[in-house]
Amino acid sequence: MDTKTPVDPTLDPSIAACIAEAVRRGAVRRDLTNIPGAREQMRREQAWWSEGQPQPAEIINDTLDVGGRALRIRLYRPTLDVTGPTLLYLHGGGWCIGDLDTHDNCARALAMSSNFVVVSLDYSCAPEAPFPAAFDEVSAAARALRGPEGQRLNVDATKLAIAGDSAGANLALAGALALRDAGTPAQALGLFYGAFDTSLETSSYRGFGDGRYGLSRGEMAQFYQYYAPTATDDPRVAPLRADLAAAPPCYMIACGLDVLRDDSLKLAAALTTAGIRFRLDYVPGATHGFLRFGNAADASRNALSEAGRYLASVI
């Protein structure tokens, strides 16, 4: 063996079992030239992992009025007597193909592990609604939850955390920085294997860009083309390029087998420089999107539990 050749970390056995089961059930690589088809495929495959998930006391499908527009939300209350703090959750899917159903198990698990009321937001997706639509909706949703809409939903968003995975983590960080700039900061952040810069030239992109562990460099390039084709230098799209001073305390997950691994590692370094309190959990044998396996994978269940506990500890 050539000792100069980097060796990939060992794939976590519980994640490997889920991937094998997905293949057995007929999972195939998605076609991002057919966004409606890719969305349906993601919903169909995610349904395989929706059984045996945590069961909050209350789950409500509703809408959130954000200045005359109604955005779909799903509210998860871990116990009937809980009104807050509130966690605004933003699903992944490359700003294009995720929704409330594809990330239902993530929201359920976070509600139970944090004891927060979780509000999962069905923000507008590209290519039909490119940047800044989703970014603007995140800030608007936070404001709505802190106003009459929060009172109607019986949530206390005076203590607000924002969390998301992948593209949702991008929106969570960018949205939190916008709230900071507006003088209405969130109190905590959860950023799970996020896309934080538009550069596709990191070591992890080069190492895993062929997509052998799922998300590929080509797919990320296509997602950015759909979401923000003319705003690649905008810090609201690439929050690693933003001023991170006074960002909220942050819990982060980075996956060892992920093209976006280095985005999280670079963000951790930038948060250190900015003097921001954070915790980074590096999961060497994890692939991008592994949290959506929920209780079917030990690594997923453990990570979501740790995320919820951290967020609860800082609010």
Buried (B, 14 or more C-beta within 10 A) or exposed (E): EEEEEEEEEEBBEBBBBBBEBBEEEEBEEBEBEEBEEBBEBBBEBBEBBBEEBBEBEBBEEBEBBBEEEEBBBBBBBBEEEBBBBBBBBBBBBBBBBBBBBBBBBBBBBBBBBBBBBBBBBBBBBBEEBBBBBBBBBBBBBBBBBBEEBBEEBBBBBEBBBBBBBBBBBBBBBBBBBBBBEEEEBBBBBBBBBBBBBBBBEBEBBEBBBEBEBBBBBBBBBBBBBBBBEEBBEBBBBBBBBBEBEEBBBBBBBBBBBBBBBBBBBBBBEBBEEEEBEBBBBBBBBBBBBBBBBBBBBBBBBEBBBBBBEBBBEBB
